[in-house]
Amino acid sequence: MDQRTQFIADYLRESLSTTDLCALYGVSRKTGYKWIDRYLRHGPTGLDERSCKPRASPNQTDQEIVTAILEIRRRHPSWGAKKLLVLLHKGHPRWDLPGRSTVCDILSRHGLVPKQRQRRRIGHPGKPTSTILAPNDLWCADYKGQFKTGNGLYCYPLTVTDGYSRYLLSCQALDSTAVAGAKPVFTRLFKEYGLPTRIRTDNGVPFATTTLARLSALSAWWVRLGVMPELIEPGKPQQNGRHERMHRTLKDETTRPAAGSLSAQQRKFNHFRDEFNNERPHEALDQQTPASQYQPSLREMPNKIPPLEYPDRFEVRYVSANGGIRWNRDWVNVSSVCIGEYVGFEEIDDGIWNVYFGPLKLGRFDERHMRIEDQYGKLKRRNL
């Protein structure tokens, strides 16, 4: 706009010809004459950009059809475009009706399409990149595929191994994947072998959920103990490959055939675990046994779980029974997994806060919109 104004000012001075003036400003003579004509006709307002919208659209839906569509929709507010077109065709068989997508656009323009509730999208941090340098740096946990025992009941084997030594810490036959069955197994392991630094799992129950940071009741308990959960990417079991390779041997030697009951299957698991750890040479350990390479952790499980602590610069909020916090008299949803716990807010910009559950980053809080977003899901949408 400034260049157009300057162009007209130079034209009115008559210091240059129109041809030279157009060459100076790098425009064609046709464009130069267009702006001169608009200025002479309409004054300075003639230099404004004009809409490119056509005066008429030959493909526009007739107003009579639009009115009929809206009338039927108001009589049947739950009907979609396909049903509306069927009913409209019955009443007016000679009309040239628009397509389904056009009817959807008409309904949307007139506010007859209810807005869907925007749900929180949970992303993923990506492929695990942590290194394993010593025993208890990383434990791997998973459920080997469920199968039926001889009495017709399902068995869900919960397996836990040490990533460094391949030591099979536990293979427990459970009747489900609920937290109530898994938590006692990990309690026993933590008391017997100490606390690891991280535990790598897949994204299934009970290790992960669809809440912020995919935190579950079980992984939240790990965080409070000082054990960080680590997730593989969905659909990529090879990222927990050493554990999956153990599952293959476990399946071949203990489930073909399966035992007659859950207790009998547990005895087979116990025999396999003893042989796997103490007798069977392991290829990745230079034909040494896992028991010869493993030693318990020096971090003992505390009798009482200490409260979560945050730096002084953090704003700390209590998560109430409804899964939310109070922020400037407003309610902000966090996660039902964090009920009864404290979460920390670290301000990184004006009105933008990082949200932490202990050392685990849950997401990012936008104070202007009063909403906590999953950081990985937001980045993923932006990249798309």
Secondary structure, 3 states (H helix, E strand, C coil): CHHHHHHHHHHHHCCCCHHHHHHHHCCCHHHHHHHHHHHHHHHHHHHCCCCCCCCCCCCCCCHHHHHHHHHHHHHCCCCCHHHHHHHHHHHCCCCCCCCHHHHHHHHHHCCCCCCCCCCCCCCCCCCCCCCCCCCCCEEEEEECCCEECCCCCEEEEEEEEECCCCCEEEEEEECCCCHHHHHHHHHHHHHHHCCCCEEEECCCCCCCCCCHHHCCHHHHHHHHHCCEEEECCCCCHHHHHHHHHHHHHHHHHHCCCCCCCHHHHHHHHHHHHHHHHHCCCEHHHCCECHHHHCCCCCCCCCCCCCCCCCCCCCEEEECCCCCEEEECCEEEECCHHHCCCEEEEEEEECCEEEEEECCEEEEEEECCCCEEECHHHHHHHHHC
